[in-house]
């Protein structure tokens, strides 16, 4: 099977979505003529025209507010907020409008809205363009939070999100755009469930987004020492598939949860709590968490590298509970 990058997979999913439903349109800053800050929309305007691919003023409030109204009227907007760091500008629209309107109207309206945004560090983008803020969004009832770790899942999950009748925040890690893997040409959808990337019997490593690759590297190193690690990719933070994780931890008796976001208050704390509350009797050791330190993302390359959690941090966490 062909191998394509995550950037290409997302672009391909957008093409499929636009071809399959005339109600799909996209708005955002520099997504039309320029093709998006991260270039995922580089050719959409050539295929679908200015009526469906539209540049907006620099106003995240206007972008998300427009999409909310359009989705309530039956359209299916895919908007782009370049860099998750800027959700603070339109947080009222996301938190108090998109997340709550279906509930407040008693289910009489749907909001089939996708907000594509980019997070993550490692590219020297500085403190205001490198954050991992998925836990803020997962805390709000009423929105989906999807966070793929590879090109295959990015395509399938984006197509699933476009056909969802609920608002979805789709978080793409900037450092994964060039990562390639096997992706079918045809349309397909991925479920909002965890994916067991590697089976094992001694310890469960739970990760998502960029940390899945680091977890798999750690698992390979552990295998050399006779330790079989099971690696689980949490592809969707909301709805959260706890069953897959709990089933694995019941088997292994040990768990490490890893994410790039700051350890304090990160979604890993929620995962660890779910494990402790549901399979405490099966745990041989307390759940360990791996995350970034509680500081802004440094701009200096050496400091940024030191800031980012990695394979070695996961190995140390696993060995501490073996």
Secondary structure by P-SEA (a helix, b strand, c coil): cccccaaaaaaaaaaaaaaacccbbbbccccccccccccccccccccccccccccccccaaaaaaaaaaaaaaccccccccccccccccccccccccccccccccccccccbbbbbbccccccccccccccccaaaaaacccbbbbbbccaaaaaaaaaaaaacccccbbbbcccccccccccccbbbbbccccccccccccbbbbbcccaaaaaaaaaaaaaaacbbbbbbbccccccccaaaaaaaaaacccbbbbccccccccaaaaaaaaaaacccccccccbbbbbbccccccccaaaaaaacccaaaaaaaaaaac
